[in-house]
Amino acid sequence: DESWPSYGTDEHKNYRFRSLCGKSLRFQVKAAHDVHLCFSSTDDAESSPMVEVFLGAWEGAASAVRFNKADDLCKVDTPDLLSEGEYRDFWVALDHDQICVGKGGEWEPFMSCLLPEPMNITHFGYATGFGAKGWFRFYQDRQLTSDDSLTYAFEPVYGNTFTFRVSCSNDAHIALTTTPEEGEPMVEIFIGGWENQASAIRFNK
């Protein structure tokens, strides 16, 4: 969807900070190499504790998770992970004092490690560096619409939680499934049902 806002970054690794909605971040990025993210409890690039994610670093050869700008918690070879010519889709999940990093459409992370200490993560920063410029798009900026047909539109969920806002007069419905269609098992959450008087969780209809 070309209507989402895009955010450009320069080659100097200057983190630009935003509030993190929930415990996961899903985004697209277009850059030749060295996409950097950081997660912390403030919008200060020098804050501690901080966990950083490097995608396509080391001239595009590898990716890593680093704690407090010193200790690499994990590092893996990821050649051809990024593209200067097209957006690539990624996600980061920060549930249960663990960080997982994966590609869009793949639920198994290619990096996963425990955090050395509990973190109250409220902000994330994004940057490119070491000669690479980039463009970012964040899924939390999208606005999704629905009609009153009670037909679900499906989105992938990465990690164990997600956060959303909704505006409607009544009957906001969420379905949690293992495939992008209705089936079993399925959990439904009804918010403001019964003419906005009650809410419920329902299993397998």
SULTA-V905281 format. One record per backbone hydrogen bond with DSSP energy under -1.0 kcal/mol. NH is the residue of the N-H (numbers start at 1). CO is the residue of the C=O. Records with the same first field share a line. If there is no record, write none. Layout:
NH = CO, CO
This chain:
4 = 1
7 = 136
9 = 134
13 = 128
16 = 126
18 = 124
20 = 122
25 = 92
27 = 90
28 = 137
29 = 88
30 = 135
31 = 83
34 = 56
35 = 55
36 = 127
37 = 53
38 = 125
39 = 51
40 = 123
47 = 44
51 = 39
52 = 66
53 = 37
54 = 64
55 = 35
57 = 62
61 = 58
62 = 57
63 = 76
64 = 54
65 = 74
66 = 52
67 = 71
68 = 50
70 = 67
71 = 67
73 = 65
74 = 65
76 = 63
78 = 61
81 = 78
88 = 29
90 = 27
91 = 102
92 = 25
93 = 100
94 = 23
98 = 95
99 = 113
100 = 93
101 = 111
102 = 91
104 = 89
106 = 103
110 = 101
111 = 101
113 = 99
115 = 97
121 = 119
122 = 40
123 = 40
124 = 18
125 = 38
126 = 16
127 = 36
129 = 34
131 = 11
132 = 129
134 = 9
135 = 30
136 = 7
137 = 28
139 = 26
141 = 138
142 = 139
171 = 192
172 = 191
174 = 189
176 = 187
181 = 179
187 = 176
188 = 202
189 = 174
190 = 200
191 = 172
193 = 198
196 = 192
197 = 193
198 = 193
200 = 190
202 = 188
204 = 186
